[in-house]
Amino acid sequence: MGRVTKRQWWAGAAVVTAVVVAAGLVWFKPWALWVDETVHEALPSAAAPTGTRTAPADPSPSAAATPSTAPAAPATVARGSFISHEHATTGTVRIVRLADGTHTLRLEGLDTSNGPDLRVWLSDAPVKEGRAGWGVFDDGKYVDLAKLKGNKGDQNYPLPADLDLSAYTSVSIWCDRFDVSFGAAEIVRA
């Protein structure tokens, strides 16, 4: 094997540098900080069970179908306001019980930075101001609801039917890539 020339060494260094820079760009996605994704979802509506029975074959007035009940309006069962962590974050969060009894987590007026692998988490962690609150949400119990639909706007995330809401006290916009909260809200029962 021959001796490596300066030219070969610099060419090899340039290739390694290019690979490292390309990998860093793919991993960090710095352009996401300047690209906003805005979502404007309406609060979902779910029809309440009507309780209507079909009429039996007997056409007498006493055998007629029972009247249907009017669907209940969605009700807020918990709410909170976002504070900033790793990135400036504002907006509110509500947990809404729909007419059919299901629950949805609703983000309203959300405004945060975009980033790689942002998730919406329900957590049992306390919401802390400043750097002390950036990384606490994966220390205890949490539920990863879904990928964040957009870094701005109003959006809905259905909650699992078997979820014990009393076990969770906060919501975090969580960057799973870097294990850090962009912003979080303490949720208080309404």
ZANU-322182 format. One record per residue (C-alpha): residue number from 1; residue in one letter; x, y, z. Coordinates in pm, 1 decimal, always signed. Example, Ala and Ser with C-alpha at 12.3 -4.5 7.8 and 13.67 -1.06 7.14 Angstrom:
<rs>
R  nr rest        X        Y        Z
R   1    A  +1230.0   -450.0   +780.0
R   2    S  +1367.0   -106.0   +714.0
</rs>
This chain:
<rs>
R  nr rest        X        Y        Z
R   1    M     +0.0     +0.0     +0.0
R   2    G   +134.5   +337.6    -95.8
R   3    R   +171.0   +650.4   +101.8
R   4    V   -130.0   +889.9   +124.5
R   5    T    -64.5  +1221.5    -43.6
R   6    K   -185.1  +1555.6    +90.4
R   7    R   -430.6  +1577.9   -194.3
R   8    Q   -580.8  +1235.9   -109.3
R   9    W   -596.5  +1325.4   +259.7
R  10    W   -783.2  +1653.5   +188.2
R  11    A  -1019.2  +1476.9    -53.5
R  12    G  -1098.9  +1215.0   +212.8
R  13    A  -1150.6  +1485.9   +475.0
R  14    A  -1384.9  +1673.1   +238.1
R  15    V  -1592.7  +1358.2   +178.3
R  16    V  -1618.9  +1285.3   +552.6
R  17    T  -1714.8  +1648.0   +622.4
R  18    A  -1984.4  +1640.6   +351.9
R  19    V  -2130.9  +1319.4   +494.5
R  20    V  -2133.5  +1461.8   +849.1
R  21    V  -2297.7  +1787.5   +734.8
R  22    A  -2562.2  +1599.0   +532.4
R  23    A  -2639.7  +1368.8   +826.6
R  24    G  -2662.8  +1669.5  +1059.5
R  25    L  -2907.1  +1844.5   +826.8
R  26    V  -3127.2  +1535.2   +804.6
R  27    W  -3117.9  +1486.2  +1184.0
R  28    F  -3170.1  +1848.5  +1297.6
R  29    K  -3391.6  +1973.4  +1009.3
R  30    P  -3302.1  +2338.9  +1074.0
R  31    W  -3528.8  +2459.6   +791.9
R  32    A  -3830.4  +2345.2   +997.4
R  33    L  -3773.2  +2643.4  +1228.1
R  34    W  -3873.4  +2874.9   +942.7
R  35    V  -4161.7  +2670.5   +800.4
R  36    D  -4498.8  +2707.4   +972.8
R  37    E  -4775.9  +2451.4   +946.7
R  38    T  -5112.7  +2606.7  +1034.8
R  39    V  -5415.0  +2390.3  +1116.5
R  40    H  -5773.7  +2516.0  +1160.6
R  41    E  -5987.8  +2224.1  +1278.4
R  42    A  -6337.4  +2278.3  +1413.7
R  43    L  -6434.9  +2113.8  +1739.6
R  44    P  -6552.8  +1764.5  +1643.1
R  45    S  -6918.2  +1687.8  +1682.5
R  46    A  -7043.3  +1347.1  +1779.5
R  47    A  -7407.6  +1252.3  +1776.9
R  48    A  -7542.3  +1138.3  +2111.0
R  49    P  -7718.8   +804.8  +2123.6
R  50    T  -8081.5   +885.0  +2045.4
R  51    G  -8254.5   +615.8  +2248.2
R  52    T  -8509.9   +571.5  +1970.0
R  53    R  -8673.0   +232.1  +1936.8
R  54    T  -8843.8   +107.0  +1628.9
R  55    A  -9219.2    +72.4  +1659.0
R  56    P  -9357.7   -276.9  +1704.7
R  57    A  -9607.2   -418.8  +1458.8
R  58    D  -9893.6   -296.5  +1680.9
R  59    P  -9989.2    +48.6  +1539.9
R  60    S -10163.4   +165.5  +1859.1
R  61    P -10047.6   +501.0  +2004.1
R  62    S  -9904.1   +331.9  +2316.5
R  63    A  -9673.0   +119.0  +2100.6
R  64    A  -9520.9   +412.7  +1908.3
R  65    A  -9148.7   +479.7  +1911.8
R  66    T  -9008.9   +668.3  +2209.9
R  67    P  -8898.0  +1021.7  +2127.9
R  68    S  -8527.9  +1082.9  +2074.5
R  69    T  -8331.0  +1290.8  +2319.6
R  70    A  -8152.0  +1603.9  +2200.8
R  71    P  -7774.3  +1561.8  +2175.5
R  72    A  -7578.0  +1718.4  +2459.9
R  73    A  -7347.4  +2006.1  +2377.9
R  74    P  -6972.3  +1946.9  +2409.9
R  75    A  -6852.1  +2028.5  +2762.9
R  76    T  -6506.3  +2139.6  +2874.3
R  77    V  -6387.1  +1914.2  +3157.9
R  78    A  -6033.4  +2057.9  +3195.4
R  79    R  -5831.7  +2349.4  +3060.3
R  80    G  -5494.2  +2520.7  +3074.6
R  81    S  -5261.8  +2774.1  +2911.0
R  82    F  -4923.4  +2701.4  +2756.0
R  83    I  -4596.4  +2832.3  +2893.1
R  84    S  -4272.3  +2837.2  +2694.2
R  85    H  -3991.3  +2588.6  +2742.0
R  86    E  -3729.2  +2524.3  +2471.1
R  87    H  -3921.9  +2745.4  +2224.9
R  88    A  -4170.4  +3029.9  +2269.8
R  89    T  -4514.1  +2866.8  +2296.7
R  90    T  -4857.4  +3021.3  +2352.0
R  91    G  -5216.7  +2903.2  +2328.5
R  92    T  -5466.3  +2710.1  +2534.0
R  93    V  -5562.1  +2347.9  +2579.1
R  94    R  -5903.9  +2204.3  +2662.4
R  95    I  -6023.1  +1853.1  +2726.3
R  96    V  -6374.6  +1835.1  +2586.5
R  97    R  -6639.1  +1568.1  +2650.0
R  98    L  -6838.3  +1524.5  +2330.3
R  99    A  -7207.4  +1439.8  +2308.6
R 100    D  -7135.1  +1068.6  +2265.5
R 101    G  -6925.6  +1059.2  +2585.0
R 102    T  -6585.8  +1045.5  +2414.8
R 103    H  -6314.4  +1296.9  +2502.8
R 104    T  -6093.4  +1511.0  +2279.8
R 105    L  -5788.0  +1716.6  +2366.5
R 106    R  -5818.5  +2048.2  +2182.3
R 107    L  -5534.4  +2294.8  +2122.7
R 108    E  -5659.1  +2647.5  +2050.3
R 109    G  -5455.9  +2939.1  +1923.9
R 110    L  -5137.3  +2732.0  +1941.5
R 111    D  -4825.9  +2919.9  +1834.9
R 112    T  -4487.5  +2751.1  +1872.1
R 113    S  -4181.4  +2679.5  +1660.9
R 114    N  -4183.2  +2394.9  +1418.1
R 115    G  -3932.3  +2117.6  +1468.2
R 116    P  -3850.1  +1755.6  +1404.8
R 117    D  -4072.5  +1485.5  +1553.5
R 118    L  -4307.7  +1704.2  +1760.5
R 119    R  -4566.1  +1508.6  +1958.2
R 120    V  -4865.2  +1590.9  +2180.7
R 121    W  -4827.7  +1429.1  +2522.3
R 122    L  -5052.8  +1400.0  +2825.4
R 123    S  -4831.8  +1362.2  +3131.4
R 124    D  -4840.4  +1331.1  +3508.8
R 125    A  -4538.5  +1564.7  +3536.5
R 126    P  -4574.1  +1906.9  +3695.3
R 127    V  -4537.4  +2208.3  +3466.1
R 128    K  -4225.9  +2399.6  +3569.1
R 129    E  -4105.8  +2735.7  +3439.7
R 130    G  -3768.3  +2770.9  +3267.5
R 131    R  -3506.3  +2506.4  +3197.3
R 132    A  -3619.3  +2301.8  +3499.1
R 133    G  -3934.9  +2209.4  +3305.1
R 134    W  -3781.3  +2123.1  +2969.6
R 135    G  -3716.3  +1754.0  +3022.4
R 136    V  -3952.2  +1632.8  +3296.9
R 137    F  -4238.0  +1499.7  +3085.8
R 138    D  -4081.1  +1164.0  +3004.5
R 139    D  -3976.1  +1100.0  +3366.6
R 140    G  -4311.3   +960.7  +3478.6
R 141    K  -4631.5   +843.3  +3318.9
R 142    Y  -4731.1   +990.8  +2982.3
R 143    V  -4952.7   +916.2  +2684.4
R 144    D  -4827.8  +1001.9  +2336.1
R 145    L  -5150.6  +1115.2  +2166.2
R 146    A  -5015.7  +1179.5  +1816.9
R 147    K  -4777.8  +1373.3  +1598.0
R 148    L  -4842.9  +1748.3  +1626.1
R 149    K  -5057.5  +1837.0  +1324.9
R 150    G  -4924.5  +2191.3  +1295.1
R 151    N  -4724.0  +2437.4  +1499.5
R 152    K  -4996.2  +2701.7  +1469.2
R 153    G  -5374.4  +2703.6  +1494.3
R 154    D  -5655.1  +2493.1  +1638.2
R 155    Q  -5643.5  +2113.9  +1640.0
R 156    N  -5806.3  +1809.7  +1800.2
R 157    Y  -5664.6  +1485.7  +1937.3
R 158    P  -5907.9  +1207.6  +2036.9
R 159    L  -5836.5  +1056.2  +2378.6
R 160    P  -5838.9   +679.1  +2432.9
R 161    A  -6170.4   +557.0  +2578.0
R 162    D  -5998.6   +378.3  +2868.6
R 163    L  -5783.5   +678.4  +2967.1
R 164    D  -5805.1   +779.9  +3334.7
R 165    L  -5802.6  +1159.6  +3299.6
R 166    S  -5744.2  +1207.3  +3672.7
R 167    A  -5396.6  +1052.2  +3635.2
R 168    Y  -5269.1  +1328.1  +3403.1
R 169    T  -5204.1  +1688.5  +3501.4
R 170    S  -5026.3  +1839.4  +3202.9
R 171    V  -4994.3  +1857.4  +2825.3
R 172    S  -4660.1  +1900.1  +2650.7
R 173    I  -4561.3  +1977.6  +2293.8
R 174    W  -4275.9  +1728.5  +2307.7
R 175    C  -3981.0  +1701.6  +2068.1
R 176    D  -3918.1  +1328.4  +2070.4
R 177    R  -3601.2  +1365.8  +1863.5
R 178    F  -3423.7  +1568.5  +2133.6
R 179    D  -3628.4  +1474.8  +2443.7
R 180    V  -3732.0  +1830.7  +2523.6
R 181    S  -4059.1  +2017.0  +2575.1
R 182    F  -4123.4  +2310.5  +2342.4
R 183    G  -4404.1  +2425.2  +2572.9
R 184    A  -4646.3  +2282.9  +2827.8
R 185    A  -4974.8  +2354.2  +3000.3
R 186    E  -5101.1  +2248.5  +3340.4
R 187    I  -5455.0  +2119.2  +3298.1
R 188    V  -5703.6  +2206.2  +3568.1
R 189    R  -6040.9  +2036.3  +3600.5
R 190    A  -6329.6  +2265.0  +3507.4
</rs>
